[in-house]
Amino acid sequence: MAAFPDSVDKQTRWIGYMPGHMPWRFGEKLRALGVQFVNTKADDTCHTDRRLIAGASPKAANAFGQMAARELLASISG
């Protein structure tokens, strides 16, 4: 999975992304459930695993949209 890394979430209150401290870490919780991440930075990484399409950050928006459109077209064409 590609996702916003915990290292960025630790800084969110200083960069204005969230209004305050996050009491738990998204990535930490998912790793405990067996999720493996393909990125370590908030970059343009996108990843597809079965029917889950994920992007690492807002920088991934364009690639994510293209990937989602390709997957959708492939699912209806055949």
Biopython code that builds the backbone (N, CA, C, O; Angstrom):
import numpy as np
from Bio.PDB.StructureBuilder import StructureBuilder

atoms = [
    (1, "MET", "N", (0.836, -1.172, 0.000)),
    (1, "MET", "CA", (0.000, 0.000, 0.000)),
    (1, "MET", "C", (0.889, 1.245, 0.000)),
    (1, "MET", "O", (1.957, 1.249, 0.612)),
    (2, "ALA", "N", (0.459, 2.269, -0.666)),
    (2, "ALA", "CA", (1.102, 3.580, -0.607)),
    (2, "ALA", "C", (0.240, 4.462, 0.291)),
    (2, "ALA", "O", (-0.982, 4.497, 0.146)),
    (3, "ALA", "N", (0.866, 5.161, 1.201)),
    (3, "ALA", "CA", (0.098, 5.986, 2.138)),
    (3, "ALA", "C", (0.962, 7.101, 2.712)),
    (3, "ALA", "O", (2.189, 7.065, 2.630)),
    (4, "PHE", "N", (0.299, 8.086, 3.292)),
    (4, "PHE", "CA", (0.968, 9.179, 3.982)),
    (4, "PHE", "C", (1.780, 8.578, 5.127)),
    (4, "PHE", "O", (1.201, 7.897, 5.974)),
    (5, "PRO", "N", (3.085, 8.796, 5.192)),
    (5, "PRO", "CA", (3.902, 8.174, 6.233)),
    (5, "PRO", "C", (3.693, 8.786, 7.619)),
    (5, "PRO", "O", (3.351, 9.960, 7.756)),
    (6, "ASP", "N", (3.905, 7.965, 8.629)),
    (6, "ASP", "CA", (3.786, 8.432, 10.013)),
    (6, "ASP", "C", (4.727, 9.599, 10.300)),
    (6, "ASP", "O", (4.397, 10.475, 11.099)),
    (7, "SER", "N", (5.886, 9.621, 9.661)),
    (7, "SER", "CA", (6.845, 10.701, 9.908)),
    (7, "SER", "C", (6.249, 12.062, 9.553)),
    (7, "SER", "O", (6.567, 13.063, 10.195)),
    (8, "VAL", "N", (5.397, 12.105, 8.546)),
    (8, "VAL", "CA", (4.739, 13.363, 8.171)),
    (8, "VAL", "C", (3.617, 13.669, 9.157)),
    (8, "VAL", "O", (3.427, 14.823, 9.544)),
    (9, "ASP", "N", (2.877, 12.647, 9.563)),
    (9, "ASP", "CA", (1.796, 12.866, 10.530)),
    (9, "ASP", "C", (2.321, 13.430, 11.847)),
    (9, "ASP", "O", (1.604, 14.159, 12.533)),
    (10, "LYS", "N", (3.550, 13.106, 12.205)),
    (10, "LYS", "CA", (4.141, 13.639, 13.432)),
    (10, "LYS", "C", (4.344, 15.150, 13.348)),
    (10, "LYS", "O", (4.452, 15.818, 14.376)),
    (11, "GLN", "N", (4.396, 15.694, 12.125)),
    (11, "GLN", "CA", (4.627, 17.122, 11.904)),
    (11, "GLN", "C", (3.352, 17.899, 11.586)),
    (11, "GLN", "O", (3.410, 19.115, 11.402)),
    (12, "THR", "N", (2.223, 17.239, 11.518)),
    (12, "THR", "CA", (1.000, 17.860, 10.995)),
    (12, "THR", "C", (0.561, 19.113, 11.730)),
    (12, "THR", "O", (0.083, 20.056, 11.099)),
    (13, "ARG", "N", (0.708, 19.147, 13.017)),
    (13, "ARG", "CA", (0.240, 20.344, 13.729)),
    (13, "ARG", "C", (1.105, 21.565, 13.406)),
    (13, "ARG", "O", (0.641, 22.697, 13.539)),
    (14, "TRP", "N", (2.346, 21.355, 12.987)),
    (14, "TRP", "CA", (3.227, 22.482, 12.654)),
    (14, "TRP", "C", (3.061, 22.950, 11.210)),
    (14, "TRP", "O", (3.374, 24.095, 10.884)),
    (15, "ILE", "N", (2.566, 22.057, 10.346)),
    (15, "ILE", "CA", (2.412, 22.454, 8.949)),
    (15, "ILE", "C", (0.958, 22.763, 8.588)),
    (15, "ILE", "O", (0.658, 23.095, 7.441)),
    (16, "GLY", "N", (0.061, 22.655, 9.565)),
    (16, "GLY", "CA", (-1.327, 23.034, 9.338)),
    (16, "GLY", "C", (-2.197, 21.962, 8.729)),
    (16, "GLY", "O", (-3.349, 22.228, 8.386)),
    (17, "TYR", "N", (-1.679, 20.759, 8.585)),
    (17, "TYR", "CA", (-2.458, 19.667, 7.983)),
    (17, "TYR", "C", (-3.567, 19.189, 8.913)),
    (17, "TYR", "O", (-4.665, 18.872, 8.454)),
    (18, "MET", "N", (-3.297, 19.133, 10.199)),
    (18, "MET", "CA", (-4.278, 18.735, 11.209)),
    (18, "MET", "C", (-4.246, 19.781, 12.326)),
    (18, "MET", "O", (-3.216, 20.420, 12.544)),
    (19, "PRO", "N", (-5.336, 19.955, 13.017)),
    (19, "PRO", "CA", (-5.384, 20.997, 14.041)),
    (19, "PRO", "C", (-4.596, 20.693, 15.315)),
    (19, "PRO", "O", (-4.343, 21.600, 16.109)),
    (20, "GLY", "N", (-4.204, 19.436, 15.525)),
    (20, "GLY", "CA", (-3.493, 19.103, 16.751)),
    (20, "GLY", "C", (-2.747, 17.796, 16.643)),
    (20, "GLY", "O", (-2.628, 17.218, 15.563)),
    (21, "HIS", "N", (-2.248, 17.337, 17.770)),
    (21, "HIS", "CA", (-1.484, 16.097, 17.849)),
    (21, "HIS", "C", (-2.375, 14.896, 17.546)),
    (21, "HIS", "O", (-3.501, 14.815, 18.037)),
    (22, "MET", "N", (-1.873, 13.966, 16.739)),
    (22, "MET", "CA", (-2.617, 12.729, 16.469)),
    (22, "MET", "C", (-2.261, 11.717, 17.553)),
    (22, "MET", "O", (-1.081, 11.423, 17.745)),
    (23, "PRO", "N", (-3.240, 11.181, 18.259)),
    (23, "PRO", "CA", (-2.964, 10.265, 19.371)),
    (23, "PRO", "C", (-2.478, 8.877, 18.943)),
    (23, "PRO", "O", (-1.996, 8.119, 19.785)),
    (24, "TRP", "N", (-2.590, 8.527, 17.672)),
    (24, "TRP", "CA", (-2.105, 7.241, 17.175)),
    (24, "TRP", "C", (-1.559, 7.428, 15.771)),
    (24, "TRP", "O", (-1.838, 8.434, 15.118)),
    (25, "ARG", "N", (-0.796, 6.480, 15.315)),
    (25, "ARG", "CA", (-0.162, 6.546, 13.996)),
    (25, "ARG", "C", (-0.852, 5.580, 13.036)),
    (25, "ARG", "O", (-0.973, 4.386, 13.309)),
    (26, "PHE", "N", (-1.289, 6.107, 11.941)),
    (26, "PHE", "CA", (-1.982, 5.375, 10.877)),
    (26, "PHE", "C", (-1.148, 4.185, 10.395)),
    (26, "PHE", "O", (-1.619, 3.048, 10.390)),
    (27, "GLY", "N", (0.093, 4.460, 9.991)),
    (27, "GLY", "CA", (0.963, 3.402, 9.470)),
    (27, "GLY", "C", (1.282, 2.344, 10.500)),
    (27, "GLY", "O", (1.324, 1.154, 10.188)),
    (28, "GLU", "N", (1.505, 2.771, 11.710)),
    (28, "GLU", "CA", (1.818, 1.845, 12.803)),
    (28, "GLU", "C", (0.675, 0.849, 13.005)),
    (28, "GLU", "O", (0.910, -0.350, 13.158)),
    (29, "LYS", "N", (-0.542, 1.342, 13.006)),
    (29, "LYS", "CA", (-1.716, 0.484, 13.183)),
    (29, "LYS", "C", (-1.868, -0.501, 12.012)),
    (29, "LYS", "O", (-2.150, -1.681, 12.217)),
    (30, "LEU", "N", (-1.677, 0.001, 10.790)),
    (30, "LEU", "CA", (-1.821, -0.864, 9.622)),
    (30, "LEU", "C", (-0.715, -1.914, 9.560)),
    (30, "LEU", "O", (-0.978, -3.067, 9.217)),
    (31, "ARG", "N", (0.524, -1.528, 9.888)),
    (31, "ARG", "CA", (1.627, -2.502, 9.919)),
    (31, "ARG", "C", (1.323, -3.636, 10.900)),
    (31, "ARG", "O", (1.617, -4.799, 10.624)),
    (32, "ALA", "N", (0.739, -3.293, 12.035)),
    (32, "ALA", "CA", (0.378, -4.308, 13.032)),
    (32, "ALA", "C", (-0.654, -5.291, 12.474)),
    (32, "ALA", "O", (-0.757, -6.423, 12.946)),
    (33, "LEU", "N", (-1.414, -4.855, 11.472)),
    (33, "LEU", "CA", (-2.411, -5.722, 10.830)),
    (33, "LEU", "C", (-1.840, -6.467, 9.620)),
    (33, "LEU", "O", (-2.553, -7.222, 8.958)),
    (34, "GLY", "N", (-0.547, -6.250, 9.335)),
    (34, "GLY", "CA", (0.100, -6.957, 8.239)),
    (34, "GLY", "C", (0.251, -6.191, 6.945)),
    (34, "GLY", "O", (0.712, -6.755, 5.953)),
    (35, "VAL", "N", (-0.122, -4.923, 6.923)),
    (35, "VAL", "CA", (0.005, -4.115, 5.713)),
    (35, "VAL", "C", (1.478, -3.787, 5.473)),
    (35, "VAL", "O", (2.210, -3.465, 6.409)),
    (36, "GLN", "N", (1.903, -3.870, 4.218)),
    (36, "GLN", "CA", (3.261, -3.490, 3.832)),
    (36, "GLN", "C", (3.176, -2.236, 2.976)),
    (36, "GLN", "O", (2.365, -2.164, 2.053)),
    (37, "PHE", "N", (4.010, -1.250, 3.279)),
    (37, "PHE", "CA", (4.011, 0.007, 2.542)),
    (37, "PHE", "C", (5.094, 0.012, 1.476)),
    (37, "PHE", "O", (6.176, -0.539, 1.681)),
    (38, "VAL", "N", (4.805, 0.633, 0.334)),
    (38, "VAL", "CA", (5.761, 0.703, -0.769)),
    (38, "VAL", "C", (6.488, 2.040, -0.812)),
    (38, "VAL", "O", (7.356, 2.238, -1.663)),
    (39, "ASN", "N", (6.156, 2.952, 0.080)),
    (39, "ASN", "CA", (6.800, 4.268, 0.106)),
    (39, "ASN", "C", (7.238, 4.601, 1.528)),
    (39, "ASN", "O", (6.730, 4.048, 2.503)),
    (40, "THR", "N", (8.200, 5.527, 1.617)),
    (40, "THR", "CA", (8.643, 6.023, 2.925)),
    (40, "THR", "C", (8.490, 7.531, 3.022)),
    (40, "THR", "O", (8.678, 8.106, 4.094)),
    (41, "LYS", "N", (8.153, 8.174, 1.915)),
    (41, "LYS", "CA", (7.996, 9.632, 1.881)),
    (41, "LYS", "C", (6.615, 9.999, 1.361)),
    (41, "LYS", "O", (5.937, 9.187, 0.731)),
    (42, "ALA", "N", (6.212, 11.224, 1.629)),
    (42, "ALA", "CA", (4.952, 11.745, 1.094)),
    (42, "ALA", "C", (5.237, 12.231, -0.328)),
    (42, "ALA", "O", (5.425, 13.424, -0.569)),
    (43, "ASP", "N", (5.265, 11.286, -1.254)),
    (43, "ASP", "CA", (5.655, 11.599, -2.621)),
    (43, "ASP", "C", (4.534, 11.226, -3.597)),
    (43, "ASP", "O", (3.370, 11.146, -3.205)),
    (44, "ASP", "N", (4.882, 11.001, -4.856)),
    (44, "ASP", "CA", (3.862, 10.701, -5.867)),
    (44, "ASP", "C", (3.659, 9.205, -6.100)),
    (44, "ASP", "O", (3.122, 8.803, -7.132)),
    (45, "THR", "N", (4.082, 8.391, -5.154)),
    (45, "THR", "CA", (3.932, 6.939, -5.278)),
    (45, "THR", "C", (2.461, 6.528, -5.297)),
    (45, "THR", "O", (1.658, 7.003, -4.494)),
    (46, "CYS", "N", (2.129, 5.641, -6.225)),
    (46, "CYS", "CA", (0.811, 5.007, -6.283)),
    (46, "CYS", "C", (1.031, 3.508, -6.369)),
    (46, "CYS", "O", (2.054, 3.047, -6.874)),
    (47, "HIS", "N", (0.072, 2.759, -5.875)),
    (47, "HIS", "CA", (0.218, 1.302, -5.873)),
    (47, "HIS", "C", (-1.160, 0.655, -5.949)),
    (47, "HIS", "O", (-2.118, 1.133, -5.342)),
    (48, "THR", "N", (-1.245, -0.439, -6.704)),
    (48, "THR", "CA", (-2.470, -1.228, -6.785)),
    (48, "THR", "C", (-2.190, -2.612, -6.226)),
    (48, "THR", "O", (-1.209, -3.256, -6.597)),
    (49, "ASP", "N", (-3.049, -3.061, -5.341)),
    (49, "ASP", "CA", (-2.977, -4.418, -4.800)),
    (49, "ASP", "C", (-4.390, -4.979, -4.837)),
    (49, "ASP", "O", (-5.265, -4.572, -4.073)),
    (50, "ARG", "N", (-4.581, -5.905, -5.727)),
    (50, "ARG", "CA", (-5.910, -6.461, -5.989)),
    (50, "ARG", "C", (-6.881, -5.330, -6.343)),
    (50, "ARG", "O", (-6.738, -4.727, -7.407)),
    (51, "ARG", "N", (-7.853, -5.024, -5.497)),
    (51, "ARG", "CA", (-8.822, -3.974, -5.818)),
    (51, "ARG", "C", (-8.578, -2.682, -5.059)),
    (51, "ARG", "O", (-9.381, -1.751, -5.139)),
    (52, "LEU", "N", (-7.480, -2.618, -4.327)),
    (52, "LEU", "CA", (-7.135, -1.406, -3.586)),
    (52, "LEU", "C", (-6.150, -0.577, -4.397)),
    (52, "LEU", "O", (-5.084, -1.064, -4.774)),
    (53, "ILE", "N", (-6.504, 0.665, -4.662)),
    (53, "ILE", "CA", (-5.624, 1.610, -5.328)),
    (53, "ILE", "C", (-5.317, 2.696, -4.305)),
    (53, "ILE", "O", (-6.233, 3.304, -3.751)),
    (54, "ALA", "N", (-4.035, 2.943, -4.050)),
    (54, "ALA", "CA", (-3.664, 3.893, -3.006)),
    (54, "ALA", "C", (-2.577, 4.830, -3.499)),
    (54, "ALA", "O", (-1.744, 4.463, -4.329)),
    (55, "GLY", "N", (-2.601, 6.055, -2.969)),
    (55, "GLY", "CA", (-1.578, 7.051, -3.275)),
    (55, "GLY", "C", (-0.935, 7.545, -1.997)),
    (55, "GLY", "O", (-1.572, 7.564, -0.943)),
    (56, "ALA", "N", (0.333, 7.949, -2.083)),
    (56, "ALA", "CA", (1.120, 8.316, -0.909)),
    (56, "ALA", "C", (0.807, 9.698, -0.357)),
    (56, "ALA", "O", (0.997, 9.942, 0.835)),
    (57, "SER", "N", (0.330, 10.608, -1.202)),
    (57, "SER", "CA", (0.088, 11.982, -0.752)),
    (57, "SER", "C", (-0.665, 12.738, -1.842)),
    (57, "SER", "O", (-0.957, 12.171, -2.895)),
    (58, "PRO", "N", (-0.981, 14.004, -1.606)),
    (58, "PRO", "CA", (-1.610, 14.795, -2.668)),
    (58, "PRO", "C", (-0.748, 14.886, -3.931)),
    (58, "PRO", "O", (-1.273, 15.118, -5.020)),
    (59, "LYS", "N", (0.557, 14.706, -3.797)),
    (59, "LYS", "CA", (1.443, 14.713, -4.973)),
    (59, "LYS", "C", (1.139, 13.556, -5.906)),
    (59, "LYS", "O", (1.526, 13.593, -7.074)),
    (60, "ALA", "N", (0.457, 12.533, -5.420)),
    (60, "ALA", "CA", (0.129, 11.356, -6.214)),
    (60, "ALA", "C", (-1.206, 11.480, -6.938)),
    (60, "ALA", "O", (-1.618, 10.549, -7.630)),
    (61, "ALA", "N", (-1.879, 12.598, -6.792)),
    (61, "ALA", "CA", (-3.242, 12.737, -7.306)),
    (61, "ALA", "C", (-3.371, 12.440, -8.803)),
    (61, "ALA", "O", (-4.277, 11.711, -9.206)),
    (62, "ASN", "N", (-2.491, 12.985, -9.618)),
    (62, "ASN", "CA", (-2.598, 12.775, -11.061)),
    (62, "ASN", "C", (-2.363, 11.311, -11.428)),
    (62, "ASN", "O", (-3.144, 10.723, -12.176)),
    (63, "ALA", "N", (-1.297, 10.730, -10.906)),
    (63, "ALA", "CA", (-0.997, 9.327, -11.186)),
    (63, "ALA", "C", (-2.091, 8.419, -10.627)),
    (63, "ALA", "O", (-2.448, 7.417, -11.246)),
    (64, "PHE", "N", (-2.617, 8.771, -9.464)),
    (64, "PHE", "CA", (-3.700, 7.996, -8.857)),
    (64, "PHE", "C", (-4.936, 8.005, -9.761)),
    (64, "PHE", "O", (-5.552, 6.963, -9.985)),
    (65, "GLY", "N", (-5.291, 9.165, -10.273)),
    (65, "GLY", "CA", (-6.452, 9.272, -11.162)),
    (65, "GLY", "C", (-6.278, 8.453, -12.429)),
    (65, "GLY", "O", (-7.207, 7.783, -12.880)),
    (66, "GLN", "N", (-5.080, 8.511, -13.001)),
    (66, "GLN", "CA", (-4.816, 7.727, -14.210)),
    (66, "GLN", "C", (-4.875, 6.232, -13.917)),
    (66, "GLN", "O", (-5.445, 5.463, -14.692)),
    (67, "MET", "N", (-4.284, 5.824, -12.797)),
    (67, "MET", "CA", (-4.294, 4.418, -12.414)),
    (67, "MET", "C", (-5.724, 3.942, -12.157)),
    (67, "MET", "O", (-6.107, 2.856, -12.592)),
    (68, "ALA", "N", (-6.505, 4.749, -11.458)),
    (68, "ALA", "CA", (-7.890, 4.390, -11.165)),
    (68, "ALA", "C", (-8.706, 4.268, -12.453)),
    (68, "ALA", "O", (-9.511, 3.346, -12.589)),
    (69, "ALA", "N", (-8.506, 5.186, -13.396)),
    (69, "ALA", "CA", (-9.233, 5.128, -14.666)),
    (69, "ALA", "C", (-8.864, 3.873, -15.445)),
    (69, "ALA", "O", (-9.746, 3.213, -15.995)),
    (70, "ARG", "N", (-7.581, 3.530, -15.503)),
    (70, "ARG", "CA", (-7.155, 2.311, -16.198)),
    (70, "ARG", "C", (-7.779, 1.064, -15.556)),
    (70, "ARG", "O", (-8.272, 0.178, -16.254)),
    (71, "GLU", "N", (-7.752, 1.009, -14.230)),
    (71, "GLU", "CA", (-8.318, -0.146, -13.531)),
    (71, "GLU", "C", (-9.828, -0.257, -13.768)),
    (71, "GLU", "O", (-10.352, -1.353, -13.968)),
    (72, "LEU", "N", (-10.513, 0.876, -13.743)),
    (72, "LEU", "CA", (-11.948, 0.876, -13.976)),
    (72, "LEU", "C", (-12.273, 0.414, -15.403)),
    (72, "LEU", "O", (-13.160, -0.416, -15.601)),
    (73, "LEU", "N", (-11.566, 0.945, -16.374)),
    (73, "LEU", "CA", (-11.805, 0.540, -17.751)),
    (73, "LEU", "C", (-11.499, -0.940, -17.952)),
    (73, "LEU", "O", (-12.234, -1.636, -18.653)),
    (74, "ALA", "N", (-10.427, -1.420, -17.346)),
    (74, "ALA", "CA", (-10.090, -2.836, -17.462)),
    (74, "ALA", "C", (-11.160, -3.716, -16.831)),
    (74, "ALA", "O", (-11.436, -4.807, -17.329)),
    (75, "SER", "N", (-11.757, -3.258, -15.754)),
    (75, "SER", "CA", (-12.768, -4.075, -15.079)),
    (75, "SER", "C", (-14.082, -4.162, -15.853)),
    (75, "SER", "O", (-14.826, -5.131, -15.698)),
    (76, "ILE", "N", (-14.375, -3.166, -16.681)),
    (76, "ILE", "CA", (-15.632, -3.199, -17.431)),
    (76, "ILE", "C", (-15.457, -3.708, -18.858)),
    (76, "ILE", "O", (-16.438, -4.026, -19.531)),
    (77, "SER", "N", (-14.206, -3.785, -19.323)),
    (77, "SER", "CA", (-13.992, -4.221, -20.699)),
    (77, "SER", "C", (-13.646, -5.694, -20.813)),
    (77, "SER", "O", (-13.492, -6.236, -21.907)),
    (78, "GLY", "N", (-13.530, -6.316, -19.675)),
    (78, "GLY", "CA", (-13.334, -7.644, -19.879)),
    (78, "GLY", "C", (-12.798, -8.709, -19.167)),
    (78, "GLY", "O", (-12.773, -9.834, -19.666)),
]
sb = StructureBuilder()
sb.init_structure("model")
sb.init_model(0)
sb.init_chain("A")
sb.init_seg("    ")
for serial, (resi, resn, name, xyz) in enumerate(atoms, 1):
    if name == "N":
        sb.init_residue(resn, " ", resi, " ")
    sb.init_atom(name, np.array(xyz, "f"), 0.0, 1.0, " ", f" {name:<3s}", serial, name[0])
structure = sb.get_structure()
